[in-house]
Every structure is written in structure tokens, then in C-alpha cells.
Amino acid sequence: MSESPSFAEQPGHQQLTEPFAEPKLRCLDWIRRLVSYDTTSRNSNLELITAVITECERLGLTARVFPAPAQEKANVVVTVPDRYGRTDGGVMVSGHTDTVPVDGQAWSCDPFTVRVADGRLYGRGVCDMKGYIGVVLEALPRFAAASLNEPFHVALTYDEELACLGAEHLVAQLPGAGLVPRVVFVGEPTRMQVVTAHKSMSVVQVRFRGVPAHSSLPSAGVNAIEHAAELVLYLRGLADAWVRNGPFDDAYVVPHTTLSVNMLAGGTARNIVPGECLITFEFRSLPEISPEVVISEVKAEAARIGARMNHEHPDADVDVEVLATVPALDSDPGGVAAEYARSCGGVVPGPKVTYGTEAGLFAGLGADAVVCGPGDIAQAHTPDEWIEVSQLAACEEFFDALLHRMTQ
């Protein structure tokens, strides 16, 4: 994309310093190319996927495309068979191709043109996580030319930023394609630390349908907001109980399950009893807490509130919809994936993290999955998103070591 002067003219941001000499990164050309594709989650990722397929054709590799249902998007899995031609099992490295929007962010440079300055690369997705994908694609020709002791797979997904929707679809299709890996590395930014555990994430929406009436006759209606407030208090009680009683795991920055009501919308006018209210809440649970059990309990409480509303008027009710659930990750720190990553230069032990990744979905296949990638999660999603050149260099060394191990 051509550079837009408007980014540099936005107030509140200092200009980046002048670029220094090009870093000696083998992956830089690929990262520039990947960042130039605007794969914000609302957009198609097919241009990027096509570029990957073209590279695979050049290398004589098979790229299996898994189209998204009813969308101009796709997952792709590239496989390098082992020296015996086998494709099942092996090592899979995974990254998501989508990024968060730049809308409303004050960038000092074009987000879709990589800028090199201050020992960093700047651009949307350089940290989360096109930098990692660039390292993988740069290394792919060497894996393709090698005699591997087990298969090597590259999985690129869509809509991770929308609750891992692409990976959810992909893991359901991998068994039928004969592509279930033994080990999975998800390259989210961890500063090359090996993360073996993270919380689950669930997003739930509850719609309260009351009966509107003139505010001078409130008993003639059913106040949807007031009944929604009952559920909000119930949810706050759940959150407070986890803070007080646990379970706890001090390896997390926030050592307990969390819940917050993050959106509430209702009412049409100050003098109308509200006929509808919509609340959306999110909870992130430790592996010991089952999201399904929590959701079941919330549904039961919503049903009790709905019954009271229905008693006031037969048209009143409550609906609960689970918008997204991303499973927790709880891999063995001494397991095969963590040991594999450590032997390739990953930093062990890594922290347990509160954010979610696709790793829990891959673990659901029976694979041993860990998270390990370049960059710092604190830089993800930010204006002037950046990643240190040294982090990308460390990731290149990781893949050099991985290739060496897979050819022994």
C-alpha cells in the first residue's frame, strides 16, 4: 500500500527517528509482504493465503485450503512430509493471519508499510503475529529440502481476533484430512518464552425482553433494564466469590477466575419503561473451572429471572447466547512440546498468561501444545505496533535449531 500522509500528521505522537541500516533478518522481505495485506478481521485474508499457496507451488509442497463457511476467508495447512512420505503426526507451527483494526488509532506511519527504526520493526501485525509468520515462511524452503524425521506442518488461520473462529473450524477438519500433529507451537508473542498454560475465555450475551409502557404507568409494562440488573448483581457475586474463595494459581498475574459485564444497552426514551435490554459479559477461567458449568449456572439464574418476568406479562422472556468460548491451555511444563521448544532455544519455564490463544484448541486434538513466539504481548493491538529486531533474530535461530533437530 502507498504511504498515507495523514498518519504522520496526526497529533499526539512523536515522529519515529530516521531508519537505521537494514537489519540482517532473513525474514524481513516476507514480513514486509505480509504486513502490506490489510487482513483486519473484517476483511478477506485470501490475498495473503494465495501468496502462501504460490510459494508452496514453487517449493513443490502441498497446501491444503480449508475455506471459511460463507466468508471470503480460509485456513491453510502446508505439510512437508517426513523422509518416508508420512504426513500424519509430526510438528505443527501455527499463526493467525488476521489483525485488529487501526481505526481510531493515532499512527505516526502507514500501518501497512513496515518501517525499520530504533532497532524495531513498526507496522500492524508485526508483533501479533505476522513477524512470526514471516520467520516461518522464510524457513519453509529449508524444511522442504530436508530429510525430516517427522512431518512438519504450517497452519495459518483466520479470525483469531474474533475468538479463534478459524482455528475452531480447522481443528474439526484436521482428523479427516489425516493431519493431526503430535506437537504444536503457537507463535503468539511471548518473548520466546515457552508458555504452557493460559485461561479459557468465554463471551456470553443475555437479551431481556420486557414490555414497554409509559413511565407514568410502570406496572403496565415489564422493565427489561431492572431485570437485567438482577443478573448483573448475580454475575458480580460470582466474580466476587472467585476473588475470595478461588481456586487460585499464583503463577498467573491475576491468580483467579475473572468475570466482568462489559456491555449493557437498553431503553428508548426517558419516559418509556424499557422493553429490551442486552448485556454482554466475559469470563476467563482457570483450567479447574469448567466454562460449561459456569454457563449452565448463569442460564439457570437467567431462567429464574425470566420466569418472574413472564409472570408479570406472558410476552416477557430472557435468552442466553454463548458468543464464543476459547478453551484453556494446561500443558505439562515437562512434556514433549515444552522440552522440544527448550531444546530449540525457547525460554523455560515461561509464565502462565491471562490471555487466550489457539493452543487450547489444538490441545483438544490430543496434541501437546505450547505457545512460543517473538515479541511482547504488550505491543499487540497498539498504535505504532512494534517488535524488536532481536526478537525476530531469536525466532530465526529457533527455527534453525528446530530444523537441525528434525533432521537428526
N, C-alpha and C positions, 0 to 999 in steps of 0.2 A: 504494500500500500504506500501511496505517496504521503510525505510528512505534512501534517496539518499545522499551520502557524498558530491556530487557536490554542493548542496545548501549551505552547511556550508563553502565550500572552496571559494565561490565567493567573490571577493574583494569589498570593499566599504561599507560593512555592519558590525557593531559590532555584536558579538555573543549575543544572549539572555542570561540573567542570569539564574542560576540554578533554576529548578522548585521549587516552594514552596509547602506547604501541599495542597492536593487536595481541591478545593473549595466545599462548601456544596451546590452544584447545583443539583437538581433532573434531570435536562435536559442534564447533561454532557455526559452520555452514548449515548444518541440519537445524540447529536451534533458530537461526535467522529465518529459515524457510517455514518452520512450524509456527513461529510467532506471527508471521505475516498472514496466516489464515485466521480470520476472526471466527473462532469456534465458541463464542459465547453460547451458553447452553440453549438459548432461544433459537440459535442458528443451526444450519446443517453442518456436519463435520465431513461430508463426503469428499470435498476437495482434498482435505488432508489424508483421508483414507485412500483416495485414488493415488496420491503421491507415494504412499507406502506400498500399495499394490504394484505400482510401476517399478519401484526399487526391487521388490521381490521377483518380479519377472526378469529383471536384469540379472539377478543372482541365481535364477533357476529354482526359486523356492515357491512353495505353495502357501498362498494366503487365503484363508477361509473367511468369507464375509458373512456376518450374521446381521441382516437388516433389522432395523427397529420396526416394531409394528406401527404402521400408519404414520411414519415420520421419515423425513429425508436425512436419516442418520444411520450409522451402522457401527457394530463392533467388528474387529478383525483379529484373527489369531494367525500368526506366522509361525511355522514349525520348521525347525532344522532337525531331520531325523538323526538317530544315532548311527554308528558305523554299521549296524546290522539292518538299517532301514526302519526301525521301530519308531512310532510316533506317540504311543501312549506312555504315561508316566513322565519322568524327567523333571526339568526345572522350567518354571514359567516366571517371566518378569512381566509386571503389569503396570500400566499407566492410563490415566484418563485423558482424553483429547479435549474435553470441554473446559472452558474457563468461566469465571464470573464476569459480569458486565463491568465496563468502565464508566457507565452512565453516572453523572453527578460527582465524579472524582476529578480532582484538580491535578492533572498530569503536567509535568514540565517538558515532556517529549511525547512523540507519537507512540501510543501504547503498542502498536502493531509493527513497529520497526525497532529491532534490537539496537540499543545504544551501549557502547562499552566505555565505562569511565570509572575512576576511583577503585579499580580492582573488582568491578562488578559488571554484570550484565543487567540492563534495565529493559522491561517490556512486560506486557500482560502475558502471564503464564510461564515466565522464565523460571520461577520458583515452583509454581503449582500448575502443571508439572511438566511443561514442555522441555525444560532443561534436561530432566531425566530421560524423557523420550528421545531427545536428541542424542544423548550418550548411547542409548540402546541401539538406535538406528545406525549410528556411526560404527558401532562394534559389529553389527549384523554380518557384514561381508566376511569377517574373520571367522565367525562361528560357522557360516555357510561353507567355508573352505576347509574346515577342520574335521578330523575324525573323532566324533564325540562318543563318550562312554554312556551317555543317556541323552534323550531328546532335549532340545532347547526350544522353548516357546516364547513368543512375544504377544501379549494380549493388550490391545488398545480399545478402550471403551468410550462410550458416550454418556452424558448426563450424570456423571458422578456428583456434580454440584447440585443436582436435583435428587438427592437421597439415593445415589448409586443405582439408578434405574437401569442403566446399560449393563452393569456387572450382574445385576439380579437376573436380567434376561439371559446373559451369556452363560452363567453357571448352570442354568437349567438346560442349556443346549450342549454343553461340553461332553457329558457322558455319551450322548447319542452320536457325537462326532468322533468318539474314541480319543479324546484329548484331555483326559483327567490327569493333571500333573501330580507329582509326588511332593514337590516343594514349590512354594510361591513366594516371590519377593515383590511386594507392592512398593513402588518408589516414591511415595509421598515424602515431603521434606522433613527429615529427622536429623539433619546434620550428620548423616551417615551412621547414626546410632541405630542399633537393632531393637526395634520396638516389638515386644511380644504380646502386649495386651492393650486394649482400649475399651471404653464403654460402648454400649449399644446406644442407638438414637432412635426415638420414636416421635412422630408428629401426629397429633390427633385433632380433629375438628369436630365440634359439637354444635348442632343447629337447634335452637329453641324456637318453636313455632307457637306463638301465643295468639291472642285475638285483639286486634286494635279497637280502641274505643276513645271517645272524647275524655280528656283528662278530668273533666268535672264529674264524670261517671265511671270511676276506675273499676267498680265492681262489675260493670258491664263487659269488661274485657279481661284478658289474661296477660299480665305483664311479663313479656319474654325476658327482659333485662333482669328483673328482680329474681326470676327463677334461675337464670344463668348465674347470677351472683351466688346462689346457693352452691352450685357446682364449683365455682371459683374458690369458695371457702373450703369445700371438701378437698380440692386439689392442694390448696395451701396446707391443709392438715397433713396430707400425705408427705409433702415436701418437708414440713417441719419434723415429722416423725422420723424420716430418714436422717435428718441432721442430728436429732437427739439419740436415736437408737441404732443407726447403721442398717445393714452391715458396713464396716469400714475397711478401707485398704489404704494405708498411709503412703503407698508407692505412687498414688495419684496426687496431683496438686489439690484437687477437691476430692477428699477421700471417701465420699459417699455418693449415693444416687441423688440426682438433682431433678427438679421439675419446676417449670415456670410457665405461667399463662402469658403469652406474648402478643396476642391479638384479640381484640374484642370490638365488635361492630354491631350496632343496633339502634333502633329508633329512627323516626322520620321527622318529627317536629316536637317542640317543647310542650305542646298541648294535646299530644296524642299518646295514649297508652301504647307502648311499643309492641308490635305484633311479631317481631322477629329479632333474634339476637344470635350472633355467631361468635364462638370463641375458639381459639386455636392455642393449643399448648404443646410443649415439647418436654420429654423427659429423657435423661441419659443415665443409664443404669449400669451398675457393676455387674459382672458376669453372674454373681449369686442371685440377682434379682431378675425374674423372668418378665420380659415385656408383655408376654401374652397374659400372664396372671394380673399384672397391673391394669392392662386394658380391660380385662374381664371385670375387675372390681369397679373401674370407672363406668363401664357400661351398666353395671348393676345399680350404681348410685344414680346415673342419669335416668334409668328406667323408673326408679322410685320417684324422682322429681317429675318425670313425665306423667306418672300416674296421678300425682297431685294436680298437675296442670289439666289433665284430661277430666278430672273430677270437677274442676271449675268450668270447663267447656269441652264438649266432645271433639272439637276440631283442634285442640291444642295437643302438641306432642314434642318429643325430643328424638333427634337422630344423632348417632355417633359414627364417624367415619375415620378410619385409620389412613392417613395420607401417605405415610412412609414409615418403614422400620428397617434400620440398618443393624445387623447383629453385632454383638460384642466380639472381640478377639481375646482369646485366652490361651495362647500357645505356651508350650513348655520352654522356659529360658535355656534349658539344657538339651532341647530337642534338635532334630536333624537340621531344620531350617536355620535356627539360631547359630548352630555350630558351623553350618555351611557359610553363612554370612560372616561370621567371625573369622573364618579361615581366609576369606577374601578381603579382609580389611575393615569389615563393619565393626563399629564400637559396641562392645558388650560389657556389662549389661546396659541397655538403653532404658529410658523411663517408661512408665505406663502413662498413657495420654488420654485426655478427656474428649478429644475429637474423634470422629468415626472415620473409617476407611473402607475400601472394598475387601480388605483382608479377611474380615469375618465371613463374608460370603464365600470366598474361596476355601476357607477352612471348613465350611459346611459340606464341601465335596469330599472331605476326608484328607485333603492336602495339609501339610504342615506349612503354615503361612506366617510370615513376619513382615514388618514394614521397615524399609531402609532406603533412604534416598537423600540426595543433596539438597542443601538449603535449609532455611529456618521457617517453620510454620508461621512465625510472627510476621513474615514478609508476604505471605499469601494474601490475595484479595485486596491489597493496599494500592493506593495511587503510587506511581513510580515503583512498582513491584520490582524487586531486585534479587539477585543471587550472586554470591561471591564466586569469582573465578576459581579460587582454591577449592571450593566445594565441588565444582564440576570436575576439576582435575582429580580430586579424590575418588569421584564416582567413575571416571575413566579407568583409574587404577584398579578399582573394584572389579570392573568387567574384564580387565586384563587378567586378573587373578582367577576370576570365575572361569574364563576360557582355559587357562592353564590347568585348573583342577578338572575340568570336564574332558580334557584330552589325555589324562594320565591313565 
